[in-house]
Amino acid sequence: MIDTNIGKLSPEMKFWFANAIVGMITADGAVTDDEVAFLREAIDFLDNIEDINRIVEMVKQRETPPLQNTNVDILIARSMLFYIADIAVIDGSLSQREVNYFKYIGKKVGIDDTYSLKVIGWAKDNYEIKKRKQELLREI
């Protein structure tokens, strides 16, 4: 779910965030159904149909878009990273390319690698907890 502060971003910043999401989705070269669900949520917060079309086309082409440095409130930047970290681990694996792209995103919003790696670690732990929950729910 998109943080409410992220929903209040300028149209340009929303497009930047959507590009970061696309980059994370395409970083490992494969696009899963779960990642597509994140993509749908991302394009829902975009205001411009042309932006939506560009985002969808990038995913179809498996493009990992370059990102510009951006100046955003640190709490919003961290919220974006947590959201993107969930995308990174949603398929149950995390390639070095995904880790590198995640750190790249962090740097673009002024967050250092140490913090970015903490967030990825949290996301991996969270994924395992959710996976275990699903296993327990299916137990007879």
Buried (B, 14 or more C-beta within 10 A) or exposed (E): EBBEEBEEBEEEBBBBBBBBBBBBBBBBEEBBEBBEEBBEBBBEBBEEEEBBEBBBEBBEEBBBBEBEEBEBEEEBBBBBBEBBBBBBBBBEEBBEEBBEBBBBBBBBBEBEBEBBBEBBEBBBEBBEEEEEEEEEEEEE
